[in-house]
Amino acid sequence: MTALERDPSASAQAPRPAGAADPPRAGTPLLRVRDLAITHQGEDAATPAAVRFDVAPGEVVLLLGPSGSGKSTLTLALNGLIPNDVPADVEGTITVGALDAAAATVAVLSTHVGMVFQDPDAQLVTGTVLDEVAFGPENLRMPVSDVLDRAEAALRRVGLWERRGENPDRLSGGGRQRLAIACALAMGSPLLVLDEPTANLDPQGTEEVYAALAELVAAGDRAILLVEHNLDAAIGFVDRAVVLDQDGRLVADGTVDAVLRERAEELHEMGVWLPTSALAALRLRRAGFALDPLPLTPAELHAALEASPAPASAPLSTAKPPLLAEPTSDGTPVAHGFGEKGWSGRTEAHHLANPIITVRGLSVRRSRREVLHDIDLDVPRGEFLAIVGANGAGKTSLIQALAGVVPPPRGSVHVDGLDVGRADARTLASRIGFVFQNPEHQFIANTVFDELAHGLRRQRLSDAEVRERTEALLDRFGLTAKAQTHPFLLSGGQKRRLSVGTALVAGAPVLALDEPTFGQDRARADELLGLLRELNEEGTTVIVVTHDMQLVAEYADRMVVLADGRVLAQGATADVYADAELIERAGLRMPPLAQALRAVTRHPDLARIARLSDLPGGAA
C-alpha cells in the first residue's frame, strides 16, 4: 500500500519541496535554447555552435549529430554541469521553465532537468538500489513516505523493484543504466534529458524502457530530450528531430517525417545514424524500387515492398548467398543441435580445427555470486565471433575472462597456447587486445597521442617509428585534431575510437571488444567495423560483445548466445538466427532487416537476406 493510499490527502497537504519545479503552464516551453555555443577549455572551436530550439511539454525530441558535434556537451549545459563543474565558455542562453540556467545552481536545475548520462557509473553513489533512487528526492527534503513512493514507482517502471536491496555494483551494465533512468524519474523533473539511455540494454529491456518513458510523457506535462544512436528502437517514440552537423551547427529541426524521411540521404552523408529499414530502403530505391515515403521501421518496409512491383532494370538476386539458413521441418537449424536444453554440444568440423582460444569448465564469481557456470568454448583462429545475450547473461564476464581481466576461479582459458590464469599482463597483451565497455577504464596518459604511443614505446621502438605509427593511428581513427587533448575530454564516440586504437597497437592475434560501437556515429561505426573486418581478413581473430543484432548479422561468422551464465547456443550466425524461438527465449530480437524481409512474398529473393550488404542497390 502506498502512502497516498494510506492517506489520500498526505501529498496534497505536504509543502512543495524547496527548489522544486512549478508545474508547466499550458503552451509554455519547458526548454528554450538560444544561440548556444560552448567552447571547452583548450579548444578553439565551439561545439555546439549557435544552436537554438525549444522543447514543449508532451514532446519527445531526438537530438542527432555525428560524433563530436556537441550533443553530450549540450545536454550537460542544460542542468548547469557545464560550466559549473566542467569548465567551458558558454555563449547564448538556456531557459528551463522560468529559470535562466546561467544564474541557477546545479542543485536547483536538477529539480527541473533530470539527467541520464552515457555512462551510468558516473551518477551512482550509494550502497543499494533503493537508496540510489531515494537519494535525489531525499535531498529535496520531501516527506519520507513521498520519497519511498517515488522510489518504488520509478523502480517498478524500469523493472528493478525486486532488486531494491542489492548493491548497484552487482547489476549488469544494462541494469545500472535502468537504475540511472529510475533515479531521473524519481526526481519528478518536468524535462528528462537522456544521453543514449539504452546503449547498455538488451533489445527486450530497450523496448520496456521506451514503453515506460512513453507512458510518462503521455500525460502531457513532461518532455524528453533524447540523444540516441539506436534509432531502430527509438523511432516510434520520438516526435521531432533536431540535427547538428560535424561543426556543431543546427542543420535541421522538424517532425520525424520532415527530417528523417525527407532528408535521409543528406543525414546519411553527414554520418548520422538512420534506422536500419531506412538504410535498406535507400539501397532498394537505387535498385529501382518505388519506396515513397521512405520506410523507417521493419513493418513499414515490409508493407512498402509488398506494395511495390519489382524493378524492371535490375535482377533482385545477389552475388552473395543469403545469410539466413533454412531450418528443418521442426524449426531446428540443419547443422547445429538446438533443442529444449539449448546447444547440444555438436560442432562443425572447422570449429574443432586449430582453435586459438579454448575454454574448459570456466566458472566466474562476482561479489560471491556465480555469473558464469561451467563454460566450454572453442574459438577457431581467424574467426569473427559475436557474444550475445540479455542483460545479466554473463557476456562481459565471459569476454573479460577470455582477456584475463578477471582471473577465472575455476576452469581454464588458453589464448594462442598461453594459460590466461598464469600469464603476466605484458605477455597477455601480446596475445589478446581488450577494449572495455567503458573506454575511460583503460586510459592512463594525459594526451591522446601519448595514450596511443604508450603501447608502442613498450615495444622499444625508435622515437621516429613511434611517432609515425601513432600519427597513422590518429589519422585512421579521426583523432589527429585531438592529439594533444586529454582522453577524458573527448566525446563518447572519440573515447571509443581511442580505446580501440590502444588495443590495436600491440598487434595481438586476438582482439576482444565489449560493445565496440557504443557512442559512435554511423560513419565512425562503419569505419571501425570495416577496420575490424580488414583485420579479421588479415588473420586477426575478432570477438565482440554486443546488443546490436544487425551488427551481428552484418559482420559475425559465428555467435555464442548466453543465458543465465550458460551457453544457450553457439554456431554459424545464419543457423542461430534461423531459430527465431531460441532468439526470443534468450531475450533478444531478430535483426531489423530480417524482421522486415523474412516473410516478404512479392519479392522472394529478398526474403532470406539479413545483411544490408547483400541487398541490391550498392553501398548505402
C-alpha positions in Angstrom: 0.0 0.0 0.0 1.4 3.4 -1.0 1.5 6.4 1.2 -1.2 8.0 -0.9 -3.5 5.0 -0.4 -2.9 5.3 3.4 -3.7 9.0 3.4 -5.2 10.4 0.2 -4.6 14.0 1.5 -0.9 13.5 2.5 0.7 14.5 -0.7 -1.7 17.4 -1.3 -1.1 18.9 2.1 2.7 18.5 2.1 4.6 21.7 1.3 6.3 21.7 -2.1 10.0 20.8 -1.7 12.4 23.7 -1.8 13.6 24.4 -5.3 11.1 22.0 -6.9 9.8 23.0 -10.4 6.5 24.7 -10.8 4.0 22.8 -13.0 4.4 24.0 -16.6 1.8 26.4 -17.9 0.0 25.3 -21.0 1.8 26.4 -24.1 5.0 27.4 -22.2 8.1 25.6 -23.5 10.0 23.6 -20.8 13.2 24.4 -22.5 14.4 27.3 -24.7 17.9 27.2 -26.2 19.0 30.4 -27.9 22.3 30.9 -29.9 24.1 28.4 -27.7 27.8 28.0 -28.3 30.1 26.1 -26.0 33.9 26.0 -26.2 35.7 23.6 -23.9 39.0 24.8 -22.3 41.9 24.2 -24.6 39.7 24.0 -27.7 39.4 26.7 -30.4 36.0 25.9 -31.9 32.6 25.8 -30.2 30.6 22.6 -30.4 27.6 23.1 -30.3 27.8 26.4 -32.2 24.9 29.0 -32.3 22.2 26.4 -31.7 18.6 27.3 -31.0 15.4 25.2 -30.4 12.5 24.7 -27.9 11.1 21.7 -26.2 7.4 21.9 -25.2 5.5 19.8 -22.6 4.5 16.4 -24.0 7.2 16.3 -26.7 10.0 13.8 -27.2 12.8 15.5 -29.2 15.6 13.5 -30.7 19.0 15.2 -30.8 21.1 13.8 -33.7 24.5 14.5 -35.0 27.9 12.9 -35.8 30.3 12.0 -33.0 32.0 15.2 -31.8 29.1 17.5 -32.9 28.4 18.6 -29.3 25.3 16.6 -28.4 26.6 15.4 -25.0 28.1 18.8 -24.3 24.7 20.5 -25.0 23.0 18.1 -22.6 25.5 18.8 -19.8 24.8 22.5 -20.1 21.1 22.1 -19.6 21.4 21.3 -15.9 24.4 23.5 -15.2 27.2 20.9 -15.1 28.7 23.0 -17.9 30.2 25.4 -16.9 29.8 24.9 -13.1 31.6 21.5 -12.9 33.1 21.2 -16.4 34.9 24.4 -17.3 33.9 25.9 -20.6 33.0 29.2 -22.2 29.2 29.4 -22.8 27.6 31.9 -25.1 23.9 32.3 -25.7 21.1 31.4 -23.3 19.4 28.4 -21.8 16.0 28.9 -20.2 14.5 25.9 -18.3 10.9 26.8 -17.4 11.2 30.3 -15.9 14.9 29.8 -14.9 17.9 31.2 -16.6 20.3 28.3 -16.4 23.3 30.6 -16.2 22.0 32.2 -13.0 20.8 29.0 -11.3 22.8 26.4 -9.3 23.1 22.8 -10.4 21.0 21.8 -7.3 18.1 24.0 -8.4 18.4 23.0 -12.0 18.3 19.3 -11.0 14.7 19.7 -9.9 13.8 21.0 -13.4 16.1 18.8 -15.6 16.6 15.1 -14.9 19.7 13.7 -16.4 20.7 10.2 -17.5 24.3 10.1 -18.7 26.0 7.8 -21.3 27.9 6.1 -18.5 25.6 5.2 -15.6 28.5 4.7 -13.3 29.1 8.4 -13.4 26.0 9.1 -11.4 25.6 6.1 -9.0 26.9 6.8 -5.4 25.1 4.7 -2.8 25.1 1.2 -1.5 21.7 -0.2 -2.5 19.4 0.2 -5.5 16.6 1.7 -3.3 19.0 4.2 -1.6 20.2 5.3 -5.0 16.7 6.2 -6.3 15.7 7.7 -3.0 18.9 9.9 -2.8 17.7 12.7 -5.0 14.2 13.1 -3.5 15.7 12.9 0.0 17.9 15.9 -0.9 14.7 17.9 -1.8 13.6 17.4 1.9 10.5 15.6 0.9 8.5 13.6 3.4 9.8 10.0 3.8 6.5 8.5 2.6 6.7 10.5 -0.6 10.4 9.6 -1.1 9.6 5.9 -0.8 6.5 6.2 -3.1 8.6 7.9 -5.8 11.4 5.4 -5.4 9.1 2.4 -5.7 7.2 3.8 -8.7 10.4 4.6 -10.5 12.0 1.2 -9.8 8.8 -0.6 -10.9 8.8 1.3 -14.2 12.3 0.0 -15.0 11.9 -3.5 -13.7 14.2 -3.2 -10.7 11.9 -3.2 -7.7 12.6 -6.8 -6.8 16.4 -6.0 -6.7 16.0 -2.9 -4.5 18.2 -4.3 -1.7 21.1 -5.1 -3.9 24.3 -3.1 -4.3 24.3 -1.3 -7.7 27.7 -2.8 -8.4 26.0 -6.2 -8.7 23.8 -5.1 -11.6 24.9 -5.6 -15.2 25.8 -2.6 -17.3 22.2 -2.6 -18.6 20.9 -2.9 -15.0 22.9 0.1 -13.9 21.5 2.0 -16.9 18.0 1.2 -15.8 18.8 2.3 -12.3 20.1 5.7 -13.6 16.8 6.1 -15.5 14.9 5.3 -12.3 16.9 8.0 -10.4 15.9 10.6 -13.0 12.3 9.6 -12.9 12.1 9.8 -9.1 13.2 13.4 -9.2 9.9 14.3 -10.9 11.7 16.8 -13.2 9.5 18.2 -16.0 12.3 17.7 -18.5 14.2 14.5 -18.8 17.5 14.6 -20.8 18.6 11.1 -21.8 22.1 10.6 -23.4 21.9 7.2 -25.1 19.8 5.7 -22.3 19.5 2.3 -23.9 23.1 1.8 -25.1 23.7 -0.9 -22.4 20.3 -2.5 -22.6 19.4 -5.7 -24.4 16.6 -5.5 -27.0 13.8 -6.5 -24.7 15.0 -4.1 -22.0 15.2 -1.3 -24.6 11.6 -1.9 -25.6 10.4 -1.9 -22.0 12.3 1.3 -21.1 10.8 3.1 -24.1 7.3 1.9 -23.2 7.7 3.2 -19.7 9.0 6.6 -20.9 6.2 6.8 -23.5 3.7 6.4 -20.6 5.5 9.1 -18.7 5.2 11.8 -21.4 1.6 10.7 -22.4 0.2 12.8 -19.6 1.5 15.9 -21.4 3.2 17.7 -18.5 6.7 16.3 -19.1 9.1 16.3 -22.0 12.1 14.3 -23.1 15.3 15.4 -25.0 16.9 12.2 -26.3 20.3 11.6 -27.6 20.3 8.1 -29.2 22.1 6.2 -31.9 19.8 3.1 -31.8 17.0 4.6 -33.9 15.5 1.2 -34.6 14.2 1.2 -31.1 13.6 4.9 -30.7 11.9 5.8 -33.9 8.4 5.1 -32.8 8.9 7.0 -29.6 10.0 10.5 -30.9 8.0 13.4 -32.2 10.7 15.7 -33.5 14.3 15.6 -34.6 17.0 18.3 -34.1 20.2 17.7 -36.0 23.7 19.1 -35.6 26.4 18.8 -38.2 30.0 17.9 -37.6 30.8 21.5 -36.7 28.0 21.6 -34.1 25.7 23.8 -36.2 21.9 23.3 -36.3 21.0 21.9 -39.7 17.5 20.6 -39.1 14.6 20.9 -36.7 11.3 19.4 -37.6 9.0 16.4 -37.4 10.2 12.9 -37.9 8.7 12.9 -41.4 10.3 16.2 -42.4 13.7 15.4 -41.1 14.3 11.6 -41.2 12.1 10.6 -44.1 12.6 13.6 -46.4 16.3 14.4 -45.6 17.6 10.8 -45.1 20.2 11.0 -47.9 21.6 14.2 -46.5 21.8 12.9 -42.9 23.4 9.7 -44.1 26.1 11.7 -45.9 26.7 13.6 -42.7 27.4 10.3 -40.8 24.2 10.4 -38.8 22.6 7.1 -37.8 19.4 6.2 -39.6 17.0 3.3 -38.8 18.1 0.0 -40.5 14.9 -0.1 -42.5 15.7 3.4 -43.9 19.2 2.4 -44.9 17.8 -0.7 -46.6 15.1 1.4 -48.4 17.8 3.9 -49.7 19.7 0.9 -51.3 16.5 -0.6 -52.7 15.5 2.8 -54.2 18.7 2.8 -56.1 17.9 -0.7 -57.3 14.7 0.7 -58.8 12.1 0.0 -56.0 9.4 2.7 -55.6 9.5 3.2 -51.8 7.9 6.5 -51.1 7.6 7.7 -48.4 10.8 6.3 -47.0 10.1 3.4 -44.6 11.6 3.9 -41.1 10.5 0.6 -39.4 10.6 -3.1 -40.3 6.8 -3.1 -40.6 6.8 -0.1 -42.9 9.5 -1.6 -45.1 7.7 -4.9 -45.3 4.4 -3.2 -46.3 6.1 -1.0 -48.8 7.8 -3.9 -50.5 4.6 -5.9 -50.7 3.0 -2.9 -52.4 6.0 -2.3 -54.8 6.5 -4.1 -58.1 9.9 -5.5 -58.8 12.1 -3.1 -60.7 12.5 -3.9 -64.4 16.0 -2.6 -64.7 17.9 -5.0 -62.3 17.6 -8.5 -61.1 17.0 -9.0 -57.4 19.2 -11.9 -56.8 22.6 -11.1 -55.2 26.0 -12.4 -55.9 26.4 -13.5 -52.3 24.4 -16.4 -50.7 21.5 -15.3 -48.5 22.5 -15.1 -44.8 19.6 -16.8 -43.2 19.8 -20.6 -43.1 16.8 -22.8 -43.9 15.5 -24.5 -40.7 14.4 -28.1 -40.7 10.7 -29.0 -40.5 10.8 -28.8 -36.7 12.5 -25.4 -36.8 16.0 -26.6 -35.9 18.9 -25.4 -38.0 20.3 -28.2 -40.1 23.9 -28.3 -38.9 23.5 -27.4 -35.3 21.6 -29.2 -32.5 19.3 -26.7 -30.9 16.8 -28.5 -28.7 14.8 -27.9 -25.5 18.1 -27.7 -23.5 19.8 -25.3 -25.9 23.1 -26.2 -27.6 23.6 -29.9 -27.8 27.4 -29.8 -28.0 27.7 -30.9 -31.6 30.0 -28.7 -33.7 31.1 -28.4 -37.3 34.5 -29.8 -38.3 36.1 -26.4 -38.8 35.0 -25.4 -35.3 37.3 -28.2 -33.9 40.2 -27.3 -36.1 43.1 -25.1 -34.9 41.2 -23.1 -32.1 43.1 -20.0 -31.0 41.1 -19.9 -27.7 40.0 -22.9 -25.7 37.8 -22.6 -22.6 37.1 -25.6 -20.4 34.9 -25.7 -17.3 35.0 -21.9 -16.8 33.1 -20.5 -13.9 33.3 -16.9 -12.7 32.1 -15.3 -9.5 31.4 -11.7 -8.8 30.5 -10.5 -5.3 30.0 -14.1 -4.1 27.6 -14.8 -6.9 28.4 -17.2 -9.7 27.8 -15.4 -13.0 29.3 -18.0 -15.4 28.7 -21.7 -15.0 31.0 -24.4 -16.4 31.5 -22.8 -19.8 33.2 -24.9 -22.6 34.1 -23.0 -25.7 36.4 -23.1 -28.7 37.2 -20.1 -30.9 38.8 -21.0 -34.2 41.7 -19.0 -35.4 40.7 -16.1 -37.7 37.0 -16.1 -36.7 34.7 -13.1 -36.2 32.7 -14.1 -33.2 29.8 -12.3 -31.6 28.8 -13.0 -27.9 25.1 -12.0 -27.3 22.5 -12.4 -24.6 20.2 -10.5 -22.4 21.4 -8.1 -19.7 23.0 -10.2 -16.9 23.5 -13.2 -19.1 27.3 -13.0 -18.4 28.6 -11.6 -21.7 31.0 -9.0 -20.2 32.2 -11.5 -17.6 33.0 -14.1 -20.4 34.9 -11.7 -22.6 36.8 -10.3 -19.6 37.7 -13.9 -18.6 39.0 -14.6 -22.1 41.2 -11.5 -21.9 42.4 -12.2 -18.4 40.8 -9.0 -17.0 39.1 -11.2 -14.3 41.1 -14.4 -13.4 38.8 -17.5 -13.5 38.5 -19.1 -10.1 37.6 -22.4 -11.7 38.4 -23.8 -15.1 40.9 -22.9 -17.8 41.3 -20.3 -20.6 44.1 -20.6 -23.1 44.7 -17.9 -25.8 47.2 -18.9 -28.5 48.7 -21.5 -26.2 49.0 -19.2 -23.3 47.3 -20.0 -19.9 45.5 -16.8 -19.2 45.3 -17.5 -15.5 49.1 -17.8 -15.2 50.3 -15.0 -17.6 51.6 -11.6 -16.7 50.0 -8.5 -18.1 52.6 -7.8 -20.8 52.7 -11.3 -22.2 48.9 -11.5 -22.2 48.7 -8.1 -24.1 50.8 -9.7 -26.8 48.2 -12.4 -27.3 44.9 -10.5 -26.9 44.0 -6.9 -27.1 41.0 -5.9 -25.0 38.6 -2.9 -25.3 36.4 -2.2 -22.3 32.8 -1.3 -22.4 33.7 2.0 -20.7 36.7 3.4 -22.6 37.8 5.5 -19.6 38.7 2.4 -17.7 41.8 1.9 -19.8 43.2 5.4 -20.3 46.5 6.1 -18.5 48.1 9.0 -20.3 47.4 12.8 -20.3 47.1 13.2 -24.1 45.6 11.2 -26.9 48.9 11.0 -28.6 50.7 9.5 -25.6 47.8 7.1 -25.0 48.4 5.6 -28.4 52.1 5.8 -28.2 52.4 4.1 -24.8 51.9 0.6 -26.2 54.4 1.2 -29.0 57.0 2.6 -26.6 56.7 -0.6 -24.5 57.8 -2.5 -27.7 61.1 -0.5 -27.5 60.6 1.0 -31.0 62.5 4.1 -32.0 61.0 7.5 -31.4 60.7 8.1 -35.1 58.7 4.9 -35.6 56.6 5.5 -32.5 55.6 8.9 -33.9 55.0 7.6 -37.4 52.8 4.8 -36.3 50.9 6.9 -33.7 50.2 9.6 -36.3 48.9 6.9 -38.7 46.5 5.6 -36.0 45.4 9.2 -35.2 44.5 9.7 -38.8 42.9 6.3 -39.2 40.5 7.0 -36.2 39.8 10.6 -37.0 41.7 11.9 -33.9 44.5 13.9 -35.4 43.0 17.2 -34.3 42.7 15.8 -30.7 46.3 14.6 -30.4 47.1 16.9 -27.5 43.7 16.7 -25.8 43.3 14.8 -22.5 41.4 11.5 -23.3 38.8 12.2 -20.6 37.8 15.4 -22.5 36.9 13.6 -25.7 33.3 12.9 -26.8 31.9 9.5 -26.1 32.5 8.4 -29.7 36.0 9.7 -29.7 36.9 7.9 -26.5 35.7 4.7 -28.0 37.8 5.1 -31.1 40.8 5.9 -28.9 40.3 2.8 -26.8 40.2 0.6 -29.9 43.4 2.2 -31.2 45.2 1.5 -27.9 44.2 -2.2 -28.2 45.5 -2.4 -31.7 49.0 -1.1 -31.2 50.4 -4.3 -29.7 49.5 -6.3 -32.8 48.0 -9.2 -30.8 46.4 -12.1 -32.8 43.1 -11.7 -30.9 41.1 -8.5 -30.4 38.2 -8.6 -28.0 35.8 -5.7 -27.8 32.9 -5.0 -25.3 30.2 -3.0 -27.2 32.5 -1.6 -29.8 30.0 0.8 -31.4 28.7 2.4 -28.2 28.8 6.2 -28.6 29.8 6.1 -32.3 28.1 7.9 -35.1 27.2 5.9 -38.2 30.2 6.9 -40.2 32.7 6.1 -37.4 30.9 2.9 -36.6 31.1 1.8 -40.2 34.8 2.8 -40.3 35.5 0.9 -37.1 33.7 -2.2 -38.2 35.3 -2.0 -41.6 38.7 -1.9 -39.8 37.8 -4.9 -37.7 36.7 -6.8 -40.9 40.0 -5.9 -42.5 42.0 -7.1 -39.5 39.9 -10.3 -39.5 40.5 -10.9 -43.2 44.2 -10.4 -42.5 44.1 -13.2 -39.8 43.2 -11.4 -36.6 40.6 -13.2 -34.5 37.9 -10.7 -33.5 35.4 -11.2 -30.6 32.7 -8.7 -29.9 30.1 -8.4 -27.1 27.1 -6.5 -28.5 23.4 -5.9 -28.2 23.2 -4.8 -31.8 21.6 -7.7 -33.6 22.1 -6.0 -37.0 25.8 -5.7 -36.4 26.0 -9.4 -35.7 24.1 -10.2 -38.9 26.4 -7.9 -40.9 29.8 -9.0 -39.6 29.9 -12.1 -37.4 30.8 -15.5 -38.8 29.5 -17.2 -35.7 27.7 -16.3 -32.5 27.5 -17.5 -28.9 24.2 -16.9 -27.1 24.4 -16.8 -23.3 21.5 -17.0 -20.9 21.8 -17.0 -17.1 25.6 -17.6 -17.3 25.4 -20.6 -19.6 25.9 -21.2 -23.3 22.3 -21.5 -24.7 23.5 -21.8 -28.3 26.6 -21.4 -30.5 27.0 -21.8 -34.2 27.2 -20.1 -37.5 25.3 -16.8 -37.4 22.9 -17.9 -40.2 21.9 -21.0 -38.3 21.4 -19.4 -34.9 19.2 -16.7 -36.5 17.2 -19.4 -38.2 15.8 -20.4 -34.8 13.5 -17.5 -34.1 12.1 -19.2 -31.0 15.6 -19.5 -29.5 16.3 -15.8 -30.1 13.1 -14.9 -28.3 13.9 -17.3 -25.5 17.2 -15.6 -25.0 15.5 -12.2 -24.5 16.9 -11.0 -27.9 15.2 -9.9 -31.1 15.8 -10.8 -34.8 17.9 -8.2 -36.7 15.6 -5.4 -38.0 16.3 -6.2 -41.7 15.4 -9.8 -41.1 12.2 -8.7 -39.4 11.3 -6.7 -42.4 12.2 -9.1 -45.2 11.8 -12.6 -43.8 8.1 -13.0 -44.8 8.1 -10.9 -47.9 6.1 -12.8 -50.5 6.2 -10.4 -53.5 10.0 -10.5 -53.7 11.1 -14.0 -52.6 14.8 -13.2 -53.5 14.8 -10.7 -50.7 13.1 -12.9 -48.1 16.1 -14.6 -46.7 18.5 -11.6 -46.6 19.6 -10.2 -43.2 22.6 -8.2 -44.3 22.4 -4.7 -45.8 25.5 -5.5 -47.9 23.5 -8.3 -49.6 20.8 -6.0 -50.8 20.8 -4.8 -54.4 21.4 -1.1 -55.0 25.0 -0.7 -54.0 26.5 0.7 -50.8 24.2 2.8 -48.7 
